[in-house]
Amino acid sequence: MEVVFTTYCLVTKSNQDKVKSYLRIGALAAFVLFTLVSVIEWGFTWYLLAALLVIWAVLGAWSLLRKPAEKKNFKALPAVLRTLGTLLLVAIAVTPALIFPQHPRPPVTGQHSVATALFSYTNQNQTETFTNTGEKRQVNVEFWYPADAARGATYPLVVFSPGSMGLKTSNTSTFLDLASNGYVVCSIDNPYLALYTRGSDGRVIIQSPVFRQWLYDYNAGKYDAATAVQLEHKWMGVQTTDIQFVLDTILTAAEAPGSAAVYHLVDRQKIGLMGHSLGGESSAQAARERLAGGKNDIAAVVNLDADLGGEYVDVVGGKPVLNNTPFPVPILNILTDDLTRPIAAVPNANDVVAVKHVIANAPRGYEVDLAGANHLSVTDLALASPLLTSLLNGSVHHGSVEDTHPLATMEKLNATVLDFFNVFLKGEGTFTSAGSE
């Protein structure tokens, strides 16, 4: 519209102020109409453009209502420069919508309507190590749960831990599907490890630069084997401690008469852990530690695309030493090409790669390989922002066929996770998805 309008001005050698005012008002009207009929899905990505259109429409209306000013002589160069400035403003305003475009979402397969709840928990037994203020560590969580639960009904609990830089909303489509099928899901934001997190008091905590530098150096292979294992255990320990604390907080609240309603929906005998990347490692390790400590409440674990770093108990002569105690509960590893391809190049992977070693030795260990999928395409980010996914992960997915599209990947992942938890938390049927698919 701006290019056509400027061309019209150049041809007529006139500023066409009235036409410009009508165009500005018309643009806002069109935006509102598209939003009302859901061509545009209203959200934060459109805030800048909406604000820009409102300002222009107000200026256009003011221009039409005020007393006509004396006509100015038309000058081509200023007209072209104004258009370039306008296009720059539009480009800035639509950038959020380009980074986070509207996208299809995996379907919710259950019958329950889903509600959410946010909480911040303060661990009075843990001083925050990322600061020197002596403050206690605060962890932020979000719940997804059946909103239409019958009186007295309880549901299995699934606690999710995101990966490095990940947020508690990283797998919202999975949480929604689980909750719609009768689960209470709690996802954790890990302060200073998450990209950012906001507490119930409004305080925003961004990721620790020390942790971020470790992450870059670790992925770049700058550490020897012993140092890599030591540092990975350090950061994994932060998330593992958060998982234990959150789980204990939920179970305590579930027994307290005056606690929020969501806690009383939790079946304390049916608990699963789940995580992506560093969160997957931490979930598996938390299950081991919890059971070793005599708390026999974890019934199943799902690991999304992580080698299980907690299983490396030592490094001797530059070679890892693996935990030979079989994994104590059913565990499902959902892996992508980013992990399966390098593992395939390792001789005797079952003996030296933790994620393979666990499956080979666990009484109830399962693996599903999502061929064509990437590390971040087992989260909703590949759907929410293909651009960011490509910048962080090299691409949205490896394959070119339809079943490797991020939407198909998440649909398969969500169905597999639901099947697994249905078997081992609800006792429904048998799980037979082991092996590459």
N, C-alpha and C positions, 0 to 999 in steps of 0.2 A: 504493500500500500504506500509506504513512504517513497519507494523508488518511482512508482507510477505518479504519485502526487508531485514529486519534485520535477519529473519530466514534464508534467502538465504545466507547472509554474514556469519552467524554462521556455516552453513553447508559447505560452500566453504572455510571457514577460510580466508576470504579476505574482504578488505574494499569496493571493487567494486565501486570505485570512479566514473568511467565512467557511470556505470548503474545508480548511484544516480543522476548524472548530467542530464542524459536523462529523468529520472523520474520527476525531478524538472521542467524541461522545458515542459514536457508533461502535468504536472498538471496545469500549467498556461494556456497552449493551450486549455485544456479541459474546464477550467473555462471560458475562453473567448468564446469558442464555445457555452457552455450552456447559457451564457448571451445573445449571438447574436440570438439564437433560442428561447429565452424567457423561457427556463427551469428555469433559475435563473432570477428573476425580480430585475434588478439593483437598488440599493438604499443604504442608509447609513448602513444598517445591514451587507453589504458585504465589506465595506471599509477595515476593518482590515485584513480579509482573502485575499483580492486582494493584499494589500500591502505586506503581508507575501509571497504570491506566486511570486510576481514580484521580491522581494529580492532574494528568493531562485533560481528563474530562471536565474537572472543575475549572481549569484554566480556559477550556474551550467554551463552557457555559458562561463564564464571566466575560469572555470576549464578545459573545453574542448579545449579552444583556446590557453591557455598558454603552455609553454614548459613543457612536462611531468616531474613531480617531482620524486624524488627517492621514490620507493615504501616503505611504512612503514609496519612494522610487524603488523599483525592483533591481536587485543586483545579483547576478548569477552566482558569483563565487560564495558570498555569504549563504545563499540558499543551499548550495551543495554542501558547505561545511556544516550547516544546521542538520541536514539529512544524515551526514556521516555521524554526527554526535548523537542523533536520535537512534540510529542503528546500533551504535555502541551501547547506549543505555538499554535497548531491547535485548541485545546479546547478553549483557550482564544479568538482566532480570530473568531470562529464561535458562540461565546456566544451571540452577538447581534442578530444573525439570529435565535437563539433558543428562545430568549426572545420575539422577534418580528418576528414570522415566516410568510412566505407567506400565504395568506389566501384568500378565496373567498370574494367578495364584493357585497353588495346589488345592484341590477340593477338600473340604472337610467331610469326612466319611461317616461320622457318628451322628446320633440323634439328639444329643444334649446341646442346648445353647450354652455359650461359654462366657464366663465373667472373668475379670482380672482384678488383681489387687497388688499394691506396692507397699513394701515395708523396708525400713532400715533397722538393722540389728547392730548393737554395740557389744563387742566382746570384752567384758570387764576383766577377763583373765589374760588379755593379750595387748601389750603396748605396741603401738604402730612403729615398725622399724624403718619405714620410708621417710619419717620425719623425726626431728629431734625435740619435739614439743612435749613428749611424754603422754600424748593423747592415746586413748584406747582405739583399737581398730574397729572401724564401722564398715559393715558389709550391706550392700543394697540388693534386694531381691524383688522379683515379680512372680506372681502366681497366675496360672490359667486353670480354671476348674469349672465343673458343671454348675451352671447358674440355676438349673431347675431340679436340683437334687431333692429327692423325697426326704421327709423328716426322718432323721436318724440314719440316713444312708451314709456309708463310708466308701472311699475309693482308694486304690493303690496310689502311692506317692512316687513321683519320678523327680529327682533333683538333677539339674543340668549345670555343667560347668563349661563356659566358652573357652575358646583358644586364645592365644596371645593376641592382644589388641582387640579381641572379640568383646561383644556386648551381650547382655542378658537377653536381648531380643534377636540374637543371631539366627535362631531356628524357630521363629514364631510359627511358621506353618506347621512344623512338627508338634509344637506345644498345643496349637489349636486343635489339631486332629486327635491327639491323645486325649485332651480334655473333653472333646465332643464324644469320645468313646468311653468316657467314664474313668478318667484319671485326674489326679491333682498334680500339676506340674509346677515346680519352683525352679526358676533360673536365677543364677547368681551373677552379679557384677563384682569383679575382684578389683578393688581400688588400687591404683598405681600399676596394675597389670593390664586392665582394660584401657581402651583408647581414651575413654572418659567415663565417668559415672556421676550421677546426680543423686544426692541423698534426699530424704524427706524434709530436711531443713533447707533445701535449695542449694546447698554447697556442692560445687562441681570440682571433682578431682580428675586431673588429666594423668596420662601415663608417665611413669617414672622414666627420665632420660637414661638412667643407669640400666634399667631393664631393657629399654628399647635398644641401647647399644649392644647389650649382650645378645639380644635376639638377632640383630644384624650380623654380628661377628660369628654367632653360632651357625647361622644359615650360610655364611660365607666360608665355613670350615676352618676358622682361624685357631681353633683349640685342638690340642692333642686329645686322645681318647679319654684319659683319666680326668683331665680338666673339664672336658665337655660333660662327662657323667656327673661330676661333682657340682657344676653350676646348674645343670638341668635339675638335679635333685633339690637344689636350693630353691629355685623358682617354683618347681612343682610342689614343694613343701608348703609354699604360701597358699596355693589354691587348695591343696589337700586339707590344710588346717581350716580354711574357710568352709569347705564342704562339711567337715565334721561339725564345726560350730553351727552352721545353718541347720543341719539335720537335727542336732540336739535341741536347738531353739524351737524348731517346728514340733518335735515330739513332746517337749515340755509344754508348749502352748496347747497342743491337742488334748492334754489332760487337765488344763486349767479351765474352770467353768466360765470365767469372764472374758476369755480370749476371743478374737475375731472369728466369725462364722467359718471362714475357710479352713481353719485348723481342725475344726470338729468334723470335717469331711474326710480327714486322713485316716486310712487304715494303717495303724502302726505296725502291723505284721507283714505288710506287703510293700516293700520299698525297693526301688530300682535307682541306679545311678547312671548318668549318661554325660558324655562330654565330647567336645571337638578339639583335636590337636592337643595342646598342652592340657586342656580340660579333660580330654579322653584319658590321657596318662594319669592325671590327678584323680579321676573318678575310679579307675582301676586300683590305684594305690590306696585310696581312701577305703575301698571295700576290703582290701587285704588288712589294713591297719585296724579297721573297725572290728573285723572278725577276730583278728589276733588279740584284740583287747577285750574280748568276751561279749561284745555287742553283736549278737547273731540276728541282726535285723535287715541286712542287705540280701536280697534274693536274686538280683540279676544286674549285669553291667553292659552298657552299650558304649563302644569306643568308635568314634568317627575319625578315621584316617590319621591315627597316631601310632608311632612305635611306642611300646609301653616302657617308658624310661625307668619306671620304678622297679622293673624286673632286672635291670643291670645293677647287681649288688656290689660289684668291684671291677677293677681293671688290672689284670696281671700280665706283664710283658707286652703291654699295648693291646691285649685282647680282652674283651668284656667277659665277665663272669656272670652267668645268668642264675636267677632263682630257680632251683630245681623242685621247690614245693609246688605241686599242681595248683592252679588257680582255684580257689575254693567255691566259687559260685558260677552259674552259667554266664558266659561272656560272649558277646557278639562283636566282632571287628568288622566294620564296614569301611572298605579301603578303596582308594582311587588310584589312577595311574601314577600319580605323583609319588606314591609309596610302593605300589606293586612293581613298577618298572625297575627302580634301583634294587629292590629286594631280589628280583629275578636274576640279576647279575651276580648275586652273592652265592658262592658255593656253599652247600650245606646250610642254607638259610635257617632251617629249623634249629640248628645248633648255636647260631651266633646272632640272630635277629630276634629281639624280644617278642615282637608281635606274632611271629611264626612259632617261636618256642612255646609260647603260652597255649596256642591253639593245638599244637602237637601233643602237649602234655595234659591239658585240662580235660577232666572227665566230660564236661559239657561245654566245649569250646567251638565256636562257629565263625565262619568267615564268609562274607559276601563281597565280591569285587565288582565295583561299578566301572566297567570298562568305558573309556572315553571321558570319564569325569576327572576333574581337577580338585585340588585340596579345598578350595573355597566354594566349589560347586556342591558340596554337601552342607552348605549353609544357604540361607535365603539371600545372601549378598549377590550371588550370581544372577538372581532374578531382579533384585531391587536396584542394582547398579552394575550392569555389564562393563561400563567404563572403569570403575574402581577395581572390579575383579580382574580385568585384564592388566591394569597397571600393577596390581599386587601379585598376580598369579600367572601372568604371561598370556592368558586367554581365559575365556569363559568355560570352554571345554575342549578336549582334544579331538573328539570325533566329528564327523561331518554328517552322520545319519541322524534321523529324527530322535531315536531313543537315547541319544547322548545330549540332547538339549537340556539346559538347566531345569526346565519345568518337568520334563520326563524323569530326570535324575532325582529331583526332590519328591516326586510322586512315588517313585520306587522306594526311595529311602524311607519315607514316612510309612508306607505300607509294611516294609520289612520291620521297622522299629515297633510298630503296633502289633504285628504278628508275634514278635519275640516277647514283648512284655505281656501280651495276652496269655501266652503259654506259661511263662515263668512267674508272673505276678498274679494272674487270674486262674491259672490251671486249665485253660481252654485249649484243647487239641495238642498237637505236637509241632515242634519247629524243625523243618526239614530244608531250610534254605542254605545249608552249608555248601561251600565250594564256590568256584567262580561262576558268575552269571553274566 
